[in-house]
Amino acid sequence: MYKLLLLFICLARLDVSHNNLSGRLPSLLGNLTNLERLDVSQNHLTGFIPSKLGNLGNLFYLFLEHNKLTGIIPSALLL
């Protein structure tokens, strides 16, 4: 999976909303440092919001709503 993730390192937008996804939000998403938009809304994701999302310095849009995520949004994203 790590090799596959490296293929997406230049990815600017990732929208997996409305896909009936379940489980935890992968902390590896924090390695996609070119992401400007991340939409995982309208799924069945659970667990904590990974602190590694704070590495996404280019992120302008973050959509997490309508999941069962807990915790806080990393402070680096709250600028």
N, C-alpha and C positions, 0 to 999 in steps of 0.2 A: 504494500500500500504506500510505503514511503516513496518508492520510485515513481509511482503514479502521481503522487502529490507534487513531486519535483517538476513534472510536466506542466503543472498548472501555476508555477511560480509567478508568471507574468499576468495571470488572470486579474482583470480589473473588476468584473462583476460576477457574482455567484448568486443565482436565484433558484432555490430548491423549495420554494413555498408551495403549499397545497399538494404535497407529495405523500402524505400519510407516513412520514418518517417517524421512527420511534428510537428511543435510546438516548444516549448522551450526545451533546454537542462536542465534536472532536477538538481537543486542544491544538491539534496540528493545523487547524485553520489559522492559528496565530502566525504560522510560517508564510502565509500568503500575503506578504507585506505590500504588494501592489494593489490589493483589493481597495476599491473605492465604494463598493456597494455590496452588502451581504444581507440576503433576505432568506431567513429560515422560518418565516411566520406560517401560521396555519398548519402545524404539524402536531406531533405528539412527543416532542422532545422533553426530557426530564433531566434533573440533576442541576449542578451548578453551572453558571456562566463561566467558561474558562478564563482565568486571568491572562492567559497568553493572547487573548483578543486585544489586549492593550498594546501589542506589538504592531497593530494595524494602523500605522500613522497616517496613511492616505485615505482611511475610511471616512466617507461623508455620510453614508446612509447605513443604518443598522436596524433591521427589522426582526424582532424576536417575539412579537406578540402572538397570542393564542397558542402557547405551548405551556408546559408545566415546569419552566425553568425557575431556579431559585438563586439567591445570592445577589450580588451587586454587579452593575456594569463596571468594568475596569475604569478607574479614574482617568487614565490616559486618553480615553475616548470621550470624556465629558468636557471638552474644551469649547 
